[in-house]
Amino acid sequence: MSRSLVPIRREPCTARPDVEAAVRDRLHQNRPYKVYFDQISFECADGVLKLHGNLPTFYLKQLLQTTLRDIDGVKKIDNRVDVINASGLSGGCK
């Protein structure tokens, strides 16, 4: 499991409804992957957007992070999403 903090903005993030609404909008706008992104939960406090959940590929994990990186009020993303493939293992396990 790799977790990364990605600096993206300098403005403070709080648990503001507008930030939460912006995150939800972005997740729902990505129609081809909406079924996967609907499984993701998040919280935002002190400039950090924490993402939680499971996705089937590292590509989707990166796409999720890229989709959310330029939301006003978010300065870092703490991507705690686990990659779980069909056999229940991450790509690095054998």
C-alpha positions in Angstrom: 0.0 0.0 0.0 1.5 3.3 -0.9 0.1 6.5 0.5 1.1 9.9 -0.7 0.7 13.5 0.3 0.5 15.6 -2.7 0.9 19.4 -2.3 -1.5 21.2 -4.6 -2.8 24.5 -3.2 -1.9 27.1 -0.6 -5.4 28.2 0.5 -6.6 26.8 3.8 -9.1 24.0 3.7 -11.7 23.6 6.4 -14.7 21.4 6.7 -16.7 23.9 4.6 -19.8 22.7 2.7 -18.5 24.3 -0.5 -15.3 22.2 -0.5 -17.3 19.0 0.2 -19.8 19.9 -2.5 -17.0 20.5 -5.0 -15.4 17.1 -4.2 -18.8 15.3 -4.6 -19.4 17.2 -7.9 -16.0 16.2 -9.3 -16.5 12.5 -8.3 -19.9 12.4 -10.0 -18.8 14.3 -13.1 -16.3 11.6 -14.0 -19.0 9.4 -15.6 -16.9 6.5 -17.0 -15.6 5.8 -13.5 -18.5 7.0 -11.4 -19.4 3.5 -10.2 -15.9 3.2 -8.7 -15.7 6.8 -7.3 -19.0 6.4 -5.6 -17.3 3.9 -3.3 -14.8 6.6 -2.1 -15.3 8.5 1.2 -13.4 11.6 2.1 -12.9 14.2 4.8 -11.4 17.6 4.6 -9.8 19.6 7.4 -6.9 22.0 7.8 -6.1 22.0 4.1 -5.9 18.2 3.7 -8.4 16.2 1.8 -8.2 12.5 3.0 -9.5 9.9 0.6 -10.6 6.4 1.8 -11.9 3.3 0.1 -10.9 0.7 -2.4 -10.3 0.8 -6.2 -9.4 -2.1 -8.6 -6.4 -0.4 -10.2 -3.5 2.0 -9.5 -4.7 3.9 -12.6 -8.0 4.7 -11.0 -6.3 5.7 -7.7 -4.1 8.2 -9.6 -7.1 9.4 -11.7 -9.1 10.0 -8.5 -6.2 12.1 -7.1 -5.8 14.0 -10.4 -9.5 14.7 -10.6 -9.5 16.4 -7.2 -6.2 18.2 -7.1 -7.3 21.7 -8.1 -10.3 22.2 -5.9 -10.2 25.6 -4.2 -9.6 25.2 -0.4 -7.6 22.0 -0.7 -3.8 22.3 -0.4 -2.9 18.6 0.0 -4.4 15.2 -0.8 -3.8 12.3 1.6 -4.7 9.4 -0.7 -5.4 6.4 1.6 -7.3 4.5 -1.1 -6.2 0.8 -1.3 -5.9 -0.9 -4.6 -7.6 -4.3 -4.6 -7.8 -6.4 -7.7 -10.3 -9.1 -8.5 -8.3 -11.7 -6.4 -8.3 -9.4 -3.4 -4.6 -8.6 -3.6 -2.9 -5.4 -4.5 -0.7 -5.4 -7.6 2.5 -5.8 -5.5 1.5 -9.0 -3.7 2.0 -12.5 -5.1 
